[in-house]
Amino acid sequence: MSESLESLMSRLQAEYLDEIPARLDEIRMEMAALATEQSGAKDRLGVLFHRLAGSAGAYGFGDVTVCCRRAEGALEQSPSPEVVNQLQDLIKQIEAAFAAGPTTFPIAP
C-alpha cells in the first residue's frame, strides 16, 4: 500500500527539520568568519542563505524564505557591525520561523 501524499510530506518535513540545526550551525560559523573579515565568508554565507531560502520554501516554511532573502540583500552591502547585527537578528527570526512550523503548502515531491 502506498503512503498518502500528506503522510509523505509530513515525513519529509520531519526529515528536513532534523537537518536544520546543522545548517544553522554552518551559517553561524560563517557569521563568525564574516565578523572577523575572513576572506570568502560573505560569499559562502550568501550561498548558505540562498540554499536555505529555496529548500525552506519547498518544504512550506515561507517565513524562513523571506528572512533568507532579506539576509541575501543585507549581504549585498559592505560588511559592517550594523550588517552583522542585522544578519544575527535574521538568523533569530529564521530559528523562530522553523519553530513555528510551516506556513505555506509544501511543493510536492
N, C-alpha and C positions, 0 to 999 in steps of 0.2 A: 504494500500500500504506500502511496506517495505522500510525502509531507505536504501539508497545506501551505499555500504561499504565505499566509500570516505567520504560521509557525516557523517557516523557514526564515522569514525576515526577522522575527524575534531572536532566533538562534544566531543569525549573522550579526545582528546588532550587539548581542551579548559578547560574541567573539571580538567584534570591533572594539567595544568598550574595554575589554581586557588588555588591548594594546595601547590604550590611551595614556596610562601613567608613564610608560617608557617613551612614548612620543613627546609628552610634555617635559620629561626629564631631558630629552635631547634638545628641545627648544630652550630650556633653562641653561643648559651647558653653553649653547651658542650665545645666549644673552650675556652670560658671564664673559665670554670671549669678546663680544661686542663692546661691553662696558670697559674692557681693558684694551680696546682698539686692536685686537688681533687681526691680522691680515685674513681676508676672506670671510670673516664672521658674518658680515652684513649679507653677503650673497647666500651663504649657507642657510642663514636664518630665513631669508626670503623664500628659498626653496622649501624649507620645512613648513612655513605658514601656507604657502601655495598648495602643497600636497595635502595638508590637513584641511584646508578650506574645501578642496574637492571631495575628499573622502567623507568628511563630515556631512556635506550636502547630500551625498549619495546615500548615506545611512539615516537621513532625516533630521540631522542636527543643524538646521538652518541658521540658528543664532550663532553657532560656532563659525560657520562660513562667513557671516557678516563681520565678526570680530577679526577673523584671519585676514579678510580683505582690508580691513582698517589697518591692521598691522603691516600688511604689504605696502599700503600707502604711506605709513609712517616711515618705513624703511627707505622710501624714495628721498627722504631728507638726509642731510648730513647727520651722522651720529652725534648726539649731544646728550647731556644729562636729562633734558626735557623729553627727548625722543625715547631714551631708555626708560624713563618713568612711565611714559605713555604705553610703551610695549609691555612693561610689567603689569600695568593696570589691565591691558587687554588680555594678558595671559590669565589673570584672575577671573576675568569675565568669561573666558573660554572654559576654565575649570567649572565655574558656576553653571554655564550652559550645558556642559556634559552632565553635571549632577542633576540638573532639572529634567533631563531626558529629551527625547526627540520632539521637535516642534512642527515638522513637516512630514509629508509622506516620503518614505524612502524610495529610491529608484529600485525597481525590481531587478533581481539578478538575471 
